[in-house]
Amino acid sequence: MRADLGTLTLAILPSEAGERQAEERRWITASLDGDRDAFAELVRRYQQRVFRLAGRFFRRPEDVEEVAQETFLTAWRKLHTYAGKAPFEHWLTRVCTRCCYARLRQRPDPEPLQSIDLPVAPGDPTAGVELERLLARLKPADRMVLLLLDGEGWSTAEIAERTGWTRTNVKVRAHRARARLRRLVEEDLER
């Protein structure tokens, strides 16, 4: 009986996913034809995802809202570039990531970022240091790569795809960003 349920579940899930993708393709096609209601459906489907991702980079609600609006505005203007080779959500998170990065680069003195769970060994003296404040002192690219790797749990391949960087570039940036963050933590502990 359990095997049958497992098989039944597996048989249902792909068809439901296929239906959702077909519906999504219809919304995209209609949006490309100028149907704003169809694009509004895409916004409704993905707004929580976009807001959550933008919220990783910005604390102030108005900043998160502005980045989300910029993401959907950019998606509307660039929808014709979506090739459909990957899920629409991946393409949209790539747009959102780039909007967040652009905004980080524009703001010389950003608000502290939301806290993330960076790996810390038990008994490590850095565990009590406020990472938000230290992350805010990193360069935008360093903050971004750490937030996507450790905050969002993205792989280096996902970050490379969605930022347009190479995987090697992502790995090097992450390594250097962690080294810079560690130096900041050590400096903070010395004070």
N, C-alpha and C positions, 0 to 999 in steps of 0.2 A: 504494500500500500504506500509506504513512504517513497519508494522508487517511482511509483506512478505519480505521486504528488510532485516530486521533484521534476519529473519529465513534463508534467502538465504545466508547472510553473515556468519552466524553461521555454515551453512551446508558446505560452501566452506572452511573456515579456518581449521577445523580439517583434511580435506582430504589433503590440502596443507601441513600442519604440518606433516601428516603421510607420504606424499611423501618425504619431506625433511629428515625425520627420516630414511626412507627406504634407501634413497640415502646415508645418513651418515653411516648407517650400512654396506652398500656395500663398502664404502671407508675404513671403519675400517677393514672389513674382508680382503679386498685386501691388506691393509697395513700389516696386520698380516701375509699375504702370501709373504711379501717382496716387494710389489709394492710401490716404493717411490713416484710415481706420485699421487697415491691415498692419501698418507699421505700429500703430498703437497696441495691437495684440502682441507683437514682438516685444515691445517695451514692457507690457504687463508681465509677460512670461519671464523676462530676464532682469527686471528692475531690482529685485532683491539681490541677485548675484552681483550686479554692477555696484550697488550701494555697499554691499559687504566688502568687495574688493577695494573700492575707493576709501572705505572706512579704515582699512589697514594703513593707509598712508596719511590720512588727515583726521585730526581730532574734532575740529569745529564742524558742526552740522552744515553750516553754510558752505564750507569748502567741499565737503562730500557731495552736497547737492549740486554745486557748480560743476564739479568733475563729472558727476553722473549725467547732468544735462549736456555737457560738452561731449561726453561719450556717445549719447544717443543722437545728438546733432551731427557729429562726425559720421556715425553709422548711417544715418539717413543720407548724408551727402555722398558717402563712399560705398553705399550698398551695391552699386554696380560692379565694384571690385571683388565682391564675395564670389569665389569660384565654386563653392559647394563641395570642395574636396575633403574638408574637415567639417565637423559639426559647427553650426552657426554660433553656438555658445563660445567655442574656442576663438572664432574670429572676433566676436564681440569683446571677449576678455582681453584680447590683444589690443583692440582699440582703446579699451578702458585703461590698460596698463600704460599705453603710450600717452594718454591724456594725463594720467597721474604723474608720469615722469616729466612731462612738459611743465606741469604746474609746479612740481618740486624744483625744477630748474629755474623757474621764474621767481620763486620766493627765496630771497637770500637768508632769511631768519625764520624758518617755519615753526609752527607750534609743535610741541612734543608729539610724537607719534603714539599710536595705541601700543600697549605693551604686547610683546610676543613672547613665546616660550622658546628661548634659545637654550640649546643643550648646556647644562651646567652639571659638573660632576658633584656627587655628594661631598659635603665638607669644603667645597671650593669657596674661598673667601669672597669671590666676586658675586656670589648668589644674592647678597643683599643690596647690591648696587642698583640704582634705578636706571634700567636700560632705556626707558623712553627718552630721558634727558640726554643720554649719551648717543643714542641713535640720531637724535635731532642735530648732533654736531657732525655727523658723517656727511659726505658728499651725496647728492641725490642718487647717483647710480649705486653707491654702496648701500644706502638705505633700502633702495628698491630691491636689489638682489637678495639682501638678508630677509626682507619682509616676504618676498615671494617664496624663497626657499624654506625659511623656518616658520614664517607666519601663516602662509597659505599652504605650505607643504608641496609646492610644485617641484617637479624634477628639473634638472638642468636642461633637458630636452624641451620641456614645456616652456620654460623661461626663454630659451633661445628662439623657439618658434613664435612666441607671442611678443617678444621685444625686437626681433630682427637681428639679435646678436648671434654669434656662433656659440656652440656648446663650450668650446675652449674658452672663449671670452667670458662666458658666464662663470665657469669654474675659476678662472683667474680672478675675476672681480670678487667672487665670493670668498676666495682665499685671502685676498688683500683686504677686503672689508672686515672679515673676522679678525685679521691681525690688527687693523686700525682700531676696531672696537675693543679688543683686548688691551691695547696700549692706553686707550681712554679709560678703561676700567682700572688699570693699574695706576694711572695718574690720579684718578679719583680716590683710590684707596690710600694713596700716599698723603693726601691732604688732610 
